């Protein structure tokens, strides 16, 4: 089972930095929230398209989960010095 993250009262994820502390910069949180909303909308549209075409929703979810797990960041994690 995937790890579940804390959510804020508005239902959005509680964003954490690499040290496990909450991201507190308002502008950073806005960027992360906007990315989350846009990605969720795109994924929802892709799932709807696949179902309308005749695919099984569970199969598409599996494919999307696999795709996300394979995505690599262009940047290394900025882990605290003691964890490197």
C-alpha positions as CSV (number, residue, x, y, z in Angstrom):
1,X,0.0,0.0,0.0
2,X,1.3,3.5,-0.9
3,X,2.3,5.8,1.9
4,X,-0.5,8.3,2.7
5,X,0.5,11.8,3.3
6,X,-1.1,14.3,5.6
7,X,-3.6,16.7,4.1
8,X,-4.4,20.3,5.1
9,X,-7.9,21.3,6.0
10,X,-8.5,22.4,2.4
11,X,-7.8,18.8,1.2
12,X,-4.4,19.6,-0.4
13,X,-1.3,17.7,0.6
14,X,0.8,19.0,3.5
15,X,4.0,19.5,1.6
16,X,7.2,18.4,3.3
17,X,10.9,19.2,2.5
18,X,13.6,16.6,2.4
19,X,14.2,17.0,6.2
20,X,10.5,16.2,6.9
21,X,9.6,19.8,7.9
22,X,6.5,21.5,6.4
23,X,7.2,23.7,3.4
24,X,6.3,27.1,4.9
25,X,7.0,29.5,2.1
26,X,3.6,30.6,0.8
27,X,4.9,31.0,-2.8
28,X,6.4,27.5,-2.8
29,X,3.2,26.0,-1.4
30,X,1.2,27.9,-4.2
31,X,3.5,26.4,-6.9
32,X,3.2,22.9,-5.4
33,X,-0.6,23.2,-5.1
34,X,-1.0,24.5,-8.6
35,X,1.1,21.7,-10.0
36,X,-0.9,19.2,-8.0
37,X,-4.2,20.6,-9.3
38,X,-3.0,20.7,-12.9
39,X,-1.6,17.2,-12.8
40,X,-4.8,15.8,-11.1
41,X,-6.9,17.4,-13.8
42,X,-4.8,16.0,-16.6
43,X,-4.7,12.5,-15.1
44,X,-8.5,12.6,-14.6
45,X,-9.0,13.6,-18.2
46,X,-6.7,10.8,-19.4
47,X,-8.6,8.3,-17.3
48,X,-11.9,9.5,-18.6
49,X,-10.7,9.3,-22.2
50,X,-9.4,5.7,-21.7
51,X,-12.7,4.6,-20.1
52,X,-14.7,6.2,-22.9
53,X,-12.5,4.4,-25.5
54,X,-13.3,1.1,-23.7
55,X,-10.3,0.5,-21.4
56,X,-10.7,-0.7,-17.8
57,X,-10.2,2.1,-15.3
58,X,-8.2,-0.2,-13.0
59,X,-5.8,-1.0,-15.8
60,X,-5.3,2.6,-16.7
61,X,-4.6,3.5,-13.0
62,X,-2.0,0.7,-12.9
63,X,-0.3,2.1,-16.0
64,X,-0.4,5.7,-14.7
65,X,1.0,4.6,-11.3
66,X,3.9,2.8,-13.1
67,X,4.5,5.8,-15.2
68,X,4.7,8.1,-12.2
69,X,7.1,5.7,-10.4
70,X,9.4,5.8,-13.4
71,X,9.6,9.6,-13.7
72,X,13.0,10.9,-12.6
73,X,13.7,14.4,-11.4
74,X,16.1,16.5,-13.4
75,X,17.6,17.6,-10.1
76,X,19.1,15.6,-7.2
77,X,17.3,15.7,-3.9
78,X,18.7,18.4,-1.7
79,X,19.0,16.1,1.3
80,X,20.5,17.5,4.5
81,X,24.3,17.1,4.7
82,X,24.1,14.5,7.4
83,X,22.0,12.1,5.3
84,X,24.3,12.2,2.2
